[in-house]
Amino acid sequence: MIGALATPTLADMIKFDGVTAQGGPTAQVFPVFIAQEKGFYADEGLDVTLNYSKGSSDAARQLVAGNADWGIFSSAAAMQATQRGFPLKAVMQIYYPDSFDIVVPEDSEVKSMADMAGKTIGLSDLAGGEVPMTRASIITSGLKEGSDVSLVVAGEGDPTTVRSFTEGRIQAYAGAKRDILLIPAQGIPVRSITPEAVSAFPGDALSVRAETFEKDPELLVKFVRATLKGWAWGMANPDATFELLKTKYAAATLGDNPVAAEFWALVQTYYTAPESVTQHGTFLPAAWETYMTFLQEGEGEQKALAGPVDLSTLLTDEIVAKAWDGLDIEMVKSQ
């Protein structure tokens, strides 16, 4: 179990509140929870609160509006906000693979996205984080949204999604991998048809307003260092972390959920960086570049970006590099 909390004087703490794309507590942001529970933020003089939102777009809006000091949301939302005139700085890659997927029933005749011509894909929300990924998958497969492939709302991997499949309303489902785990548990085994190029899109990042980055980078170093400690401790102590997530942070997809263990195992893959990454949290600009290219394709509302974003300005490894400097990660794992 998690050890006792540190007891710093609250009057001396700096409030540094954030928002995540998630709608409630979930294993996907376990480094924040662990950093809170183990006192890593308190050690840095920070009083951190995590708030929730209706998805990546909403979380980005909350950040640019000044309702939060930092945000964890999709790379697409970070690029979109920047292009719309709200300069952000992405200072840490939170998890590396995209957390969305497109699946079909295991026995479906559909073998790839190219086979989806004349068919319908279900989504959790037409403004959800899976939408840019789904549209990129349609485009890269040589299809067009509307004339070839339709998109409809079909639940969040819940009974609504299952009924949509069994009644023939949808032939594929795109959503968070967390939600997709629920579908086989309800009697419909599934398999992925997400194109390989799309499955390499980057996952969520930690972003702040550019003014925050310029005004107090040392504050960001403290926050990122504590968050890295939360990541390292959680990955090194998966059983204790899972126990915490099932109890205190059980509101979203854990608790007594039959796929809780499977979801926790999936989340750990999100936080396992490619071998080319020597310091966890640094960016893979090529993955962002690829995603940005896809986001500029399509027509009308299908085109998520009107043009390119200067990734050299948006992405920075400066904060993560400073946070790693002198960090004894092995000691953190054993605390």
N, C-alpha and C positions, 0 to 999 in steps of 0.2 A: 504493500500500500504506500501511498504518498506520505512523506514525512511531514512534520509539523511546519506550519507557515511561519515565516519571519514576521516580526512585529515591529516594523519601523514606525516612527512618528509621522502620522498622516500630514501634519502641518508642514513638514519638510519635503513632502513628495510633490513631484510635478505631474499634474493631470495630463494624460496623453491617451485620448480616447480614439477608438477605431471603429470601422464598419466593415463587415464582410458580405460577400454576395449570398451567403447562406441565410436561410430564413429562421434559423435557430441553432442552438448548440449542436455541433456535429464533429465527428472524428476528423474531418478534413482540416480543421484548424487546431489540432491538438497541441502544436508547439506553443500557442498562446496560452492555452489552459494550463499546460505543464509549467510554463514560465510564471504564471500567476500562483499556482499551487506550491511550487518549490521556492518561491520568493526571489526568483531571478530578476524580475522587474524591480522589486523592492530594493534589491541589492544595488541597482543602478539609480535609485532615487525616483523611480517612476510609479505612479498610480495609474494602472492601465485598465480600461473597461472596453469590452468588445460588444458592439451593437450589431444588430442584424438588419437585413433588408429584403427586398423582393427580387433580388437577382443582381447580376453584375452591372447592368445599366443603372439601376436604382442606387447601388452602392457608389458608383462613380459620381452620380448626381449629388449624393449626400456629401461626398468629399469636396467636390468643387464648390458647393454651396457653403462650405465652412462648418457643416454640422458634425464633422469628424476631423481629426488631425491626420489620420492615415486610413488607408483602405486596402482590402485584399479582394481583388476581382480579376476578371478575365483580361488577357492581353488585348483582345479586341476592344473591350470597353475603354481601356487605357488609351489606345490609339485613337478611338473615336472621340473621346473627350478632348484630347490634345488637338485634333484637327478642327474641332468646333470652337477653338479659341480659349480653352481652359488648360493652360500649360501645366502638365504633371511631370513628376520625376518618378520613374519606376526604379526603386532602390534595392529590391531583392526578389529573386525568383522564389516564390513560396513552394510550389511543387512543379515538377518538370513536365510530365505528360499532360495533355489535355484531359479533363475529367469527364468528357462527353463521348458518346458512342452512338452508332446507328445499328440496330439489330433487326433480324427477321426471325420468325419461328424456325426452329432447327430443320423441320421437314419442308420448308418453303421451296418453291421452284426458283426463287430469286437467289442467284449466286453472287451477284455484285451490284453496285449501285446502277450500273448500266442496264440491268434488268428491271429497273423500277419504272421504266417508261409506261405511262398509262395507269400508274398506281399512286397510292397515297401514303404519306409518312405522318405519323402522329407525333406531336410534341407536347411538352408539359405546358408551354406558354408560347404564344407567337412572338413574345418579346424576351424569351428566355435566353440564357447563355448558349444553348445548343443551336440556336438559329443561325448564327454566322457559320459555324462548322457544317451544319446541314446544307446550307446554300452553297458553300464551297465544294462539298461533296457532290452536289447535283451538277455544278458547273464543270468540275474536273472530269466528270463522267460523260460529258457531251450532251447533257440534258438541259432543259429549261424549266424553271419553276412556273407552274400555271398550265402551260400547254402540254408538258410531259409529266410533271410530277406535282401533286397537290400536297399542301401542308394543312393539317387541322390540329386542333387541341384534343389531346386524348389522355389526360391524366398524368400521374407521376409514378408510373409503374404499379399503380394500385388497381382495384377491381375495374375501374373505368377503362384502363389501358387493356386489361385482359378481355373485357367485353368488346372493345373496339376491334381486337384481333379476331375473336371468335365469331363476331357478327359480320366480318368482312369490311368493316368501315376503314380500317388501315391494313396495309401489308408490311409496313416497317414502322419502327419506333425509334425516335432520336431523343436522347435525354441524358441526364447525369448517370454515370455508371452506378452510382449509389441507388438510384431509382430502378435501373435496369435489373439489378440483383433481385428485386422483389418479384419480377415476372416469372422466372422458373419456379419459385416457391409457390406460385399459384397455378402450376400445371402446364406452363408453356415454356419448354426449353428454347433458348435462343442462341443465335450466333451472329457475330459482327460482320457487317458489309462496309464498314467505313474504309474508304480508299487509303492506301498506305501513306500517301503524301499528306493527307489530312490528319491522320492519326499521329503525325509527328508535330502537330501544332503545339506551341508552348502552353503550359497551364497558367494558373493564376499567379499574379505578382503583387508585391507590396508597393503601393504607390502613395505619394504625398504630393501636395501642391508645390509647384516650383518655388514659391516664396518661402515655404517651410524649409526646403532643402538649402536655400541660400541663407536664410536667417540663422538656423541653428543645426548645422550638420552634426555636431557632437551629440546633440540630443538623439538624432537618428542612429548614430553609432551605438549609443547605449541601448536603445530599443532593439536594434537588430542583434546586438551581442546577446541580450537576454533571450530573444526569440530563438537564436541558434542554439543556445543552451537547452531551451525547451525541446527543440527538435532532437538534439543529440541524446538527451536523457530519455525521451519517449521512445526513440528507436532502439536504444540500448536496454530498455526495460519494458518490453512490449506487454507483458502480462499485467504488470502493475498499472500501466497506462490504460489498458483495455478495461481493467476493473474500475478505474476512475470514470472512464467514458460511459460505462454501462450504468453507473449510479448517478453521480453528481451532474453529468452532462448527457443524460439519457433522452432528452427531449426530441432529438432528431435521429431516427433510424437505429438507435442502439437499444439499451434496456433489455427487454425480453424478446426483442425482434429475432426471429429464427435465422436471419442472415447477418446478425451483428458481427459474429466472428469473421465471416467472409468479407464483410465490408471493412473491418479493421485491417485485414490482410491486404485488401485492395489499396487502402489509404497508404499503407507503408510503401507500396510500389510507387505512389505519387511522389513520395519524399526520398526516393532512391535516385540520385542523380546519375546521368551517363558517366562512363569512365573518364571522359575528357574533362569533366568538372573536378578540379582539385580543391576548390573551396565552395562548399555547399552555399547556395544562395546567389552565386554569380550567374549571369545571363548567357544564353546561347543566341546571339544576335541573328545567326543564320535562320533559326527556327522562326523568329519574329519576322524576319524579312520574307520568308516563304508565306507565312500567314497573311502579312500585309498585302502581298501580291494577289492572293485569292480574294481578299476583302474588297479589292478594287474592281473585281469582275462582276458581271451581271448588269442588269438595267433597273432603273427606278429605285424602289425601296430595297430591292435585292442587293444593290451595291452598297455595302456597309461603309466603304471609304470612298470619298470623291477623288482622292489622289494620295500620293505617298506621304508618310509622316517621317520626319527626320529622327530616325532611331538613335543616332549618335547623341542627340539632345535628350530624348526621352529616357533611354536606358543608361544607367551608370552603375559600375561595380565599386565605385569609390567607398561607399558606406560599408559594404560587406567586407572589403579588403581590410579596412580599419578595424572592423569588429573582430575579425579573425586574428589580428595582430596581437600576439601574446596570449591568445585564448588556449587554455589547457583543456582540450575537449575530452581527453581520457579521464581527467579528474571529474569533470562534469558528469560523465556517464556513471560514475561510481558513487555520486552523492546520495 
